[in-house]
Structure formats: structure tokens, C-alpha cells
Amino acid sequence: MPKSQLLELYAHGIGVVHEARLEFGPGFNVITGETGAGKTLLLGALELCLGGEGPGGRSTGATDLRTAAVFTLGEREIVLTRESSVSGRLRSAIDGVASSAESLRNLAHDLVVIHGQHDSLSLRQRSEIVRIVDASGGVSTDDLDHTRHALREALERRTSLGGNGDERERELDFLNFQISELEATAISSATELDETLDELTRLTALRDGQTSLVEVLDLLDADSDTAVLVRFSQALSRLPTAQAYNAPRQTLLAALEQAREGVHELATFTDVDAFDSSALKDLEDRATHLRQIARKYGGSLAQALSTLDELRTQRQVQLDATSLSAAIDQDIVDLQHRSRTLAGLVREARGRAAANLTTAVANQLPRVALNHASLRFHVDGEDGSEMQILFSANPGQREGPLQSLASGGELSRVLLALSLETANDDVVTVFDEVDAGIGGQVAQQIGECLREVARHRQVLAVTHLASIAAKADSHFVIVKSVTNDAVTTSVRLLEGGERVDEIARMLAGDEITSESRALAQQMLETPR
């Protein structure tokens, strides 16, 4: 049973296709119809469901665009939908659940491959070419993948330890510098800066008050007769001596004595020992240094003290890491050597597989009307993963990347030849324009090739050639009609006489003759 199969495709409001529903069968399915009827638009609807942009014209008039594709993948049924309002905004869903175009594209890889005039979805990535070559030659990269995974883990462990030896040494030197700077600062507490600033404020106030203090002392109690306390004493001496004045005299004498004690206390602040200018300078320097340390290590002294503890812990981790790194470094060296060795072996295996596949596909090229073309799988890179398909359409022409040099028809036929050699990939394969520029016996060969591929996987092809359409298991036709100056299309599955008529039309044009109908009947009856 095929790994994947396209069961149904629905399109509404896409270009001239007003509404179409196709229920595909297994094996080989073809879509035919007049030029401009909308065959390519149906493939555009499929591309939309696969997360692509689809055809250039999305919605016509006020009709909303809606597309849906129903696949089976093993035992699972998958429904992919895209729809757009007249504003043009596309919405995506998988099994009815809102999703994204990227999710559709990721899922499409396991469902379908489209070959045709708009390039091959399967070969846009180099990894897909590598996958094809590996599958064709049975190349296993398990040992290399495991070794590279182990190497990444070892490198991550070394990084977690602080990198390589030189990196750890530089980190350790920086840690030691920071720790020494903090330890040399000798922060006494988290509040030392506040305490220093308070003391600095106090001493600054004392310094700034010296001049005023001397002036006040001179006014209160100086040697001159004009000092306040001298005049106070002189005034008391003039009080009468009568006993009645003794009480107020004693009160005033006590006040005088108290005032002299206050003056004496103020005088102590003018003592050189009470104010040290060098202490003020030291406090200013200490406050400046503490501010710098606080700004550098977290914004506060509390954070600086916490940082010191963290730095000491980090230094110990680095010292411990040094003892562990030697073994890890040796593991890395061993894994790097093993990785290079295995990569070389994988490259050799890929080189052989690419050469064999080149020969096999070259043998298929005449069958797909590319008799004079050449094609080869070019392998490069340490493990051979830098691959590309090189192509030349004719002898003497330069060789270059397939998708740069091949026309749409040539590309489709090359990929048909490739599909003949990789048919066991077992995904739905769509061919558009595979019949471009061919006819006669060659077209019949193409039809046989498509049918051969369809024995292993479901195939869908858009064709203009009767000899290809006659090889199909299921045949759909798109019919264009004009009603009231409006162009619409319809699509249906052909059976019996209708299919004979369509094959006859493809042979003879719109005027079907008895001869063309007889030939069509013969082509359909030919063993397929």
C-alpha cells in the first residue's frame, strides 16, 4: 500500500474555476482539457493546500477562495485547507484546526512531491538530493550522526566548564582581578558608604563653621571691654549691695556662669585636635572609592559583597573545571578524528551511490525524450553532503545545475526519469508539463513511464497528449464554458464513452471523427 495518497482535491473561486471537486483513485490519474480551461489552476489549488502561494490570481469578484486536499498517510487521514476572503488574507488549517503555511509545508514533505514548470518542490533543498542518493545506494550515516552528536555534547560540556584551557585561564585571570579589587576595598558592611557620608557631612559642617565660631566667641567673651559677657559682668558689679538684691543677683550670676561654660564648650571646637583636615580628605577619598565599587558591582555595597561571594564561587568552579577539562579535551580530539574518518567513508559511499544513480538515470533519459541530455550527481564536502544535480541538454553545451539550465518540460522529464529509479519513495507524485515539446512515439513512452511509476505510488499528471492520457487509471476533464459573458469551468471523472470522446478530441481537435474515436478506443484497449 502507498505510504501517502491524495483522495480528494476541492477548489472554489480560484481563477476561472468557480468550483471543482476531484476524487482521485490509486495509480495513475490524469487531468486533461482545453488550453486555458484551468488545469494548472487546479495544481495551484493543490500547492495552496501544501502551504505554497498557488496561482497568481487568487479570488475573482466577490467569491471567496477555498481549497482543500484530503490525503491518507498510512492509516491516518489528513485534511489540509487554505481559504481567503476578498481582502486576500489567507488562512490555513490542518484537520480543521487553525495552523500556518509553514506547518502545511512541513507536512507536505511526507505527502507529495510536485514536478513541473514551476520547479520541483522536492529538489529545492540540497538535503533532499542527499536523501535521494542515500536511499538509492543504501548509504547509512548512523555512525557518523552518532559521533557528531557525541562531539557536540562534548563541546557543550567544555563550554559549560568555561571553554578551552586558554579561555578558562583568561576567565580565571579576570575573576582573580575582580576578587582582588573587592578584597582590597575591604568593605566593612553594606552600610559603610552611608556611614562614611554621614561622618563626612559632620566634619564638613565643622570645617565650614570655624570662621563663624571664632567671631561668635569674640563677641561673647573676648579680652575687649565690648564683649557681651564682660559687659554682663560689669553690669552685675553695679547692682546695689543691699540684701534685698541678693536673690536676683544670684540668679544673674548663675546665668553668667552658665553662659561662660557654654562659651568654653564652644571654644573646644576651635581646638586643632577637635577637627582634622586630613581625616576629611581620607573620608572623601573613601566615599569616592566606595561609590565606584558600588557602581561597578551591582549598584550598591550590599550587591558588591554578594558579587564577591559569587566571584569566589565561580573561581572555585573554574579551578575544578581545569582538573576535568583534560579528559574532555582528549575526548574531543578522539571524536573529531573519528568524525573525520567516518565522514570520509560516508563521502566514498555517497560517491559510489551517486555514480550508480547517475548511470541508472542516464539509462532512463532516452525513455523520457532526453536522448542527447547528460545528467550526473555531483558530490562534494567532507561527508559528501554538498550535492547537486548537474545537467546539460545537448552535447557540447555547458554543464550546470539542473534547475538553472533545464526548461520546465525538461525538468519534469528528468524528474520522471529519476522517479523511475526511486519509485519506492512512496509519496504522491505530481507532474505538470511533462509532455511539453514531445509527441508521437515519445509521448507513448512518457505515458508508459508514468504508468510504471504509478505501480509503486500514486501519480497525478496534467497533459495535452492523448497517448499519455490513455495510459491513466483515472481520467478527469476540465471543461470551459461561457455563459452571459462569464467564463466558468467544471471538472468531472470520465468513464466509458465520455473518455473515448475526450481521447478522440485530444487526437483530432473539437471535430471528433469516427476515425479519431476508433483510434481512441484502440488506445484505451491497448494493454496498460
C-alpha positions in Angstrom: 0.0 0.0 0.0 1.3 3.5 -0.8 2.6 5.5 2.2 0.5 8.5 1.1 -2.4 9.0 -1.3 -4.4 12.1 -2.4 -8.0 11.2 -2.0 -9.7 14.5 -2.9 -9.0 18.0 -4.1 -11.5 20.8 -3.8 -11.2 24.3 -5.3 -13.6 27.2 -5.1 -13.2 30.7 -6.6 -9.7 30.3 -8.0 -9.2 32.0 -11.3 -11.9 30.7 -13.8 -12.5 27.7 -11.6 -15.7 28.5 -9.8 -16.0 25.2 -8.0 -14.3 21.8 -8.6 -14.1 18.6 -6.7 -11.9 15.7 -7.8 -11.8 12.3 -6.1 -8.6 10.6 -7.2 -8.1 6.9 -7.3 -4.9 4.9 -6.7 -2.3 4.5 -9.5 -2.1 6.9 -12.5 -4.5 9.9 -12.6 -4.6 12.4 -15.5 -6.3 15.8 -15.9 -7.0 17.0 -19.5 -8.9 19.8 -21.0 -8.7 22.7 -23.5 -5.9 25.2 -23.1 -6.9 27.9 -20.6 -9.6 25.7 -19.1 -7.9 25.7 -15.7 -5.8 22.6 -15.4 -2.9 24.4 -14.0 -5.2 26.3 -11.6 -6.1 23.0 -10.0 -2.5 22.3 -9.4 -2.3 25.8 -8.0 -5.1 24.9 -5.6 -3.1 21.9 -4.5 0.0 24.0 -4.0 -2.1 26.3 -1.8 -3.1 23.4 0.3 0.6 22.5 0.7 1.5 25.9 2.0 2.5 27.5 -1.3 1.4 30.7 -2.9 -0.6 28.9 -5.6 -1.5 30.7 -8.9 -1.2 34.4 -9.4 -4.9 35.1 -9.4 -6.4 34.0 -6.1 -10.0 35.2 -5.9 -12.4 36.5 -8.6 -15.1 39.1 -7.9 -16.7 38.7 -4.5 -16.3 35.0 -4.4 -14.1 33.7 -1.6 -11.3 31.4 -2.4 -11.4 28.0 -0.7 -9.2 25.0 -1.3 -8.9 21.6 0.5 -6.9 18.5 -0.1 -7.6 15.2 1.7 -4.7 12.7 2.0 -4.1 9.4 3.6 -0.8 8.8 5.3 -0.6 5.2 6.4 -3.8 4.7 8.5 -4.2 8.4 9.1 -6.5 10.8 7.1 -5.2 14.4 6.8 -7.2 17.4 5.6 -5.3 20.5 4.5 -7.2 23.7 3.8 -6.5 27.3 2.7 -9.1 30.0 2.3 -9.1 33.7 1.6 -11.6 36.5 1.8 -11.9 39.2 -0.8 -9.3 41.1 1.1 -6.8 38.4 0.0 -5.7 37.2 3.5 -5.0 33.5 3.5 -5.9 31.3 6.4 -4.6 27.7 6.9 -5.9 24.7 8.8 -4.9 21.1 9.4 -7.8 18.7 10.2 -9.9 21.8 10.9 -7.5 23.3 13.4 -6.1 26.7 12.6 -2.5 26.4 11.6 0.2 28.2 9.5 1.5 27.9 5.9 4.8 26.8 7.4 3.1 23.9 9.1 1.4 22.9 5.9 4.8 23.0 4.1 6.5 20.8 6.7 3.7 18.2 6.5 3.7 18.3 2.7 7.2 16.8 2.6 5.7 13.4 3.8 2.7 13.6 1.4 3.5 14.8 -2.1 6.2 15.9 -4.5 5.4 18.3 -7.4 7.5 18.3 -10.6 6.8 20.8 -13.3 7.2 24.1 -14.9 7.4 25.9 -11.6 10.4 23.9 -10.5 10.5 20.8 -8.3 9.4 21.2 -4.7 11.4 18.1 -3.8 14.8 19.4 -5.1 14.8 23.0 -3.8 16.9 21.8 -0.8 20.2 20.1 -1.1 19.2 17.8 1.7 16.6 16.3 -0.5 19.1 15.4 -3.2 21.3 13.8 -0.5 18.3 11.8 0.8 17.6 10.5 -2.7 21.2 9.4 -3.3 21.5 7.8 0.2 18.2 5.9 -0.3 19.3 4.7 -3.8 22.7 3.4 -2.5 21.6 2.3 0.9 24.1 4.8 2.5 23.8 4.9 6.3 25.1 7.8 8.3 24.1 6.4 11.7 27.7 6.1 13.0 28.6 9.5 11.7 25.5 11.1 13.1 26.1 9.4 16.5 29.7 10.5 16.6 28.8 14.1 15.6 26.1 14.2 18.3 28.7 12.9 20.9 31.1 15.6 19.7 28.5 18.4 20.0 27.8 17.2 23.6 31.5 17.1 24.4 31.9 20.6 23.1 28.9 21.8 25.1 30.4 20.2 28.2 33.6 22.0 27.6 31.8 25.3 27.0 29.9 24.8 30.3 33.2 24.4 32.0 34.4 27.7 30.7 35.6 26.8 27.2 39.1 25.5 26.4 42.2 25.9 28.5 43.2 29.3 27.2 39.6 30.6 27.6 39.5 29.3 31.2 42.8 30.9 32.0 41.7 34.3 30.7 38.4 33.9 32.7 40.3 32.9 35.8 42.7 35.9 35.5 39.7 38.2 35.2 38.0 36.6 38.2 41.1 37.0 40.3 41.4 40.7 39.3 37.8 41.3 40.4 38.1 39.4 43.6 41.4 41.2 44.5 39.8 44.6 43.8 36.8 43.8 46.1 39.0 42.3 48.8 41.4 45.3 48.7 38.4 47.6 49.2 37.7 45.8 52.5 34.1 46.8 52.7 33.2 46.7 56.4 29.4 46.4 55.9 26.6 47.1 53.4 26.0 50.4 55.2 29.7 51.6 55.2 29.1 54.2 52.4 26.1 55.7 54.2 28.1 55.9 57.5 31.1 57.4 55.7 28.9 60.1 54.1 27.3 60.9 57.4 30.7 61.4 59.1 31.9 63.4 56.1 28.8 65.7 56.4 29.5 66.2 60.1 33.2 67.1 59.6 32.4 69.3 56.6 29.9 71.2 58.7 32.5 71.7 61.5 35.1 72.9 58.9 32.6 75.4 57.4 31.6 76.7 60.8 35.1 77.6 62.1 35.1 81.2 61.0 31.7 82.0 62.3 32.5 80.3 65.6 35.6 82.5 66.2 33.5 85.6 65.5 30.9 84.4 68.0 33.4 83.7 70.7 35.0 87.2 70.2 31.6 88.8 70.6 30.7 86.8 73.7 33.9 86.7 75.7 36.9 88.4 74.4 39.6 90.5 76.1 38.0 93.7 74.9 35.6 95.7 77.1 32.9 95.4 74.5 32.4 91.6 74.8 29.0 90.6 75.8 29.9 88.6 78.9 32.4 91.3 80.0 29.7 93.9 79.8 27.3 91.4 81.6 29.8 91.1 84.4 30.3 94.8 84.6 26.6 95.3 84.8 26.3 92.9 87.7 29.0 94.6 89.6 27.0 97.8 89.7 24.0 96.2 91.4 23.3 97.7 94.8 24.7 95.8 97.8 21.5 95.8 99.8 20.3 92.3 100.9 17.1 92.8 99.0 19.0 92.4 95.7 20.8 89.2 96.7 18.2 86.8 95.1 18.2 88.4 91.6 21.9 88.9 91.9 22.5 85.2 92.5 20.2 84.3 89.5 22.1 86.6 87.2 25.5 85.3 88.5 24.3 81.8 87.8 23.3 82.8 84.3 26.7 84.5 83.7 28.5 81.3 84.9 26.3 79.1 82.7 27.0 81.4 79.7 30.7 81.2 80.4 30.6 77.4 80.5 28.7 77.4 77.1 31.4 79.7 75.6 34.1 77.4 77.0 32.4 74.4 75.3 32.2 76.3 72.0 35.8 77.2 72.3 36.7 73.4 72.4 35.5 73.2 68.7 38.2 75.6 67.8 40.8 73.3 69.2 43.0 71.8 66.4 42.5 68.3 67.9 38.7 68.6 67.5 39.0 69.0 63.7 41.5 67.1 61.5 41.5 68.3 57.8 43.4 65.1 56.7 40.6 63.0 58.2 38.2 64.9 56.0 40.3 64.2 52.9 40.5 60.5 53.8 36.7 60.3 54.2 36.3 62.0 50.8 38.6 59.5 49.1 36.9 56.5 50.8 33.4 57.7 49.8 34.6 58.2 46.2 36.1 54.7 46.1 33.1 53.1 47.6 30.8 54.7 45.1 33.0 53.4 42.2 32.9 49.9 43.6 29.1 50.0 44.1 28.5 51.2 40.6 30.9 48.6 39.1 29.5 45.6 41.1 25.7 45.9 41.0 24.8 49.4 42.2 25.2 49.0 46.0 27.7 47.8 48.6 25.3 45.0 49.5 25.4 43.8 45.9 29.1 44.2 45.8 29.5 42.0 48.8 27.1 39.5 47.2 29.1 39.6 44.0 32.3 38.9 45.9 30.8 35.7 47.2 29.6 34.8 43.7 33.0 35.5 42.2 34.8 33.3 44.7 32.3 30.5 43.8 33.0 31.0 40.1 36.7 30.9 40.7 36.4 27.6 42.5 34.3 26.2 39.6 37.0 27.3 37.2 39.7 25.7 39.3 37.6 22.5 39.5 36.9 22.7 35.7 40.6 22.7 35.0 41.0 19.3 36.5 38.0 18.0 34.5 38.8 19.6 31.2 41.8 17.5 30.3 39.7 14.3 29.9 37.1 16.2 27.9 39.7 17.8 25.7 41.0 14.3 24.9 37.5 13.0 24.2 37.0 15.9 21.7 40.3 15.2 19.9 39.3 11.5 19.6 35.7 12.3 18.5 37.0 14.8 15.9 39.3 12.2 14.5 36.6 9.6 14.4 34.2 12.1 12.8 36.7 12.9 10.0 37.3 9.2 9.4 33.6 8.4 9.2 32.8 11.4 7.1 35.4 10.2 4.6 33.8 6.8 4.5 30.3 8.3 4.0 31.6 10.5 1.2 33.1 7.5 -0.5 29.8 5.6 -0.1 27.8 8.6 -1.4 30.2 8.9 -4.3 29.6 5.3 -5.3 25.8 5.7 -4.9 25.8 9.0 -6.9 27.8 7.3 -9.7 25.4 4.4 -9.8 22.3 6.6 -9.7 23.8 8.8 -12.4 24.2 5.7 -14.6 20.7 4.4 -13.8 19.0 7.7 -14.5 21.1 8.2 -17.7 19.7 4.9 -19.0 16.2 6.3 -18.4 16.7 9.6 -20.2 16.0 8.3 -23.7 12.7 6.9 -22.4 11.7 10.4 -21.4 12.7 12.1 -24.7 16.0 13.4 -23.4 18.2 11.3 -25.8 21.0 13.8 -26.0 21.0 15.1 -22.5 23.5 14.3 -19.8 23.0 14.3 -16.1 25.1 13.5 -13.1 25.0 13.7 -9.3 28.0 15.8 -8.1 29.2 15.0 -4.6 31.3 17.4 -2.6 32.0 18.3 1.1 33.7 16.5 3.9 30.9 13.9 4.1 29.6 14.3 0.6 26.5 16.2 1.7 27.2 19.1 -0.6 25.4 17.6 -3.6 23.9 19.0 -6.7 22.5 17.6 -9.9 24.4 18.8 -13.0 22.7 18.8 -16.3 23.3 19.5 -20.0 20.5 19.3 -22.5 22.7 18.7 -25.6 26.3 17.5 -26.3 28.7 20.4 -26.3 26.6 22.6 -24.1 27.9 23.6 -20.7 27.0 21.6 -17.7 25.3 23.3 -14.8 22.7 23.0 -12.0 19.6 21.1 -13.2 17.1 23.7 -12.1 19.0 26.6 -13.7 19.5 25.0 -17.1 16.5 22.7 -17.7 13.3 24.1 -19.2 10.0 23.3 -17.5 9.4 20.3 -19.7 12.9 19.0 -19.5 12.9 19.3 -15.7 9.6 17.4 -15.4 11.0 14.6 -17.7 14.3 14.4 -15.8 12.4 14.0 -12.6 10.2 11.4 -14.2 13.4 9.5 -15.1 14.6 9.9 -11.5 11.2 8.7 -10.2 11.6 5.5 -12.3 14.7 4.8 -10.3 13.4 5.9 -6.9 9.7 4.8 -7.2 9.9 3.1 -3.8 9.9 6.6 -2.1 6.1 6.0 -2.0 4.8 9.6 -1.9 2.2 11.1 -4.2 3.9 12.5 -7.3 2.5 15.2 -9.5 3.8 16.0 -13.0 2.9 19.2 -14.8 4.1 19.9 -18.3 5.9 16.6 -18.6 4.6 16.4 -22.2 6.0 19.8 -23.3 7.5 19.7 -26.7 7.0 16.0 -27.4 4.6 13.8 -29.3 4.2 10.6 -31.2 6.1 7.6 -30.0 7.9 9.6 -27.4 4.6 10.6 -25.8 3.7 7.0 -25.6 7.0 6.3 -23.9 6.3 9.0 -21.4 2.9 7.6 -20.7 4.4 4.1 -20.1 7.0 5.6 -17.7 4.3 7.4 -15.8 2.3 4.2 -15.5 5.4 2.4 -14.4 6.0 4.9 -11.6 2.3 4.6 -10.7 2.7 0.9 -9.8 4.6 2.0 -6.7 3.0 5.3 -5.8 0.0 7.4 -6.8 0.7 9.7 -9.8 -1.2 12.8 -10.9 -0.3 14.4 -14.3 -1.7 17.3 -16.3 -1.3 16.5 -20.0 -2.4 17.6 -23.5 -1.4 14.3 -25.2 -3.9 11.5 -25.8 -1.2 8.8 -25.8 -0.3 9.8 -22.2 -4.0 10.2 -21.0 -4.8 6.8 -22.4 -2.4 5.2 -20.0 -4.1 6.5 -16.9 -6.2 4.6 -14.5 -8.4 7.6 -13.8 -9.1 10.4 -16.2 -10.5 13.8 -15.3 -11.5 16.5 -17.8 -11.9 20.2 -17.2 -14.5 21.9 -19.5 -14.6 25.7 -20.0 -17.9 27.3 -20.8 -19.1 30.9 -21.4 -22.5 32.0 -20.1 -23.6 35.6 -20.2 -20.0 36.7 -20.9 -18.8 34.9 -17.8 -16.2 32.1 -18.1 -16.6 29.2 -15.8 -15.1 25.7 -15.7 -16.3 22.3 -14.5 -14.4 19.1 -13.9 -15.6 15.5 -13.9 -14.4 12.0 -13.9 -14.7 10.4 -17.4 -15.9 6.8 -17.9 -16.9 4.7 -20.9 -17.9 6.6 -24.0 -17.1 10.0 -22.5 -13.5 9.0 -22.0 -13.3 7.8 -25.6 -14.7 11.1 -26.8 -12.1 13.1 -24.8 -9.2 11.0 -26.1 -10.6 11.5 -29.6 -10.8 15.3 -29.1 -7.2 15.3 -27.9 -6.3 13.4 -31.1 -8.4 15.4 -33.7 -9.4 18.6 -32.1 -13.0 19.8 -31.5 -14.4 18.0 -34.5 -14.4 14.4 -33.4 -14.5 11.9 -36.3 -15.3 8.3 -36.5 -11.6 7.6 -37.2 -10.4 9.6 -34.2 -13.0 7.8 -32.0 -11.9 4.4 -33.3 -8.2 5.3 -32.7 -9.1 6.5 -29.2 -11.0 3.2 -28.5 -7.9 1.3 -29.7 -5.6 3.2 -27.5 -7.7 2.7 -24.4 -8.0 -1.1 -25.2 -4.3 -1.5 -25.6 -2.9 -3.4 -22.5 -1.7 -0.9 -20.0 
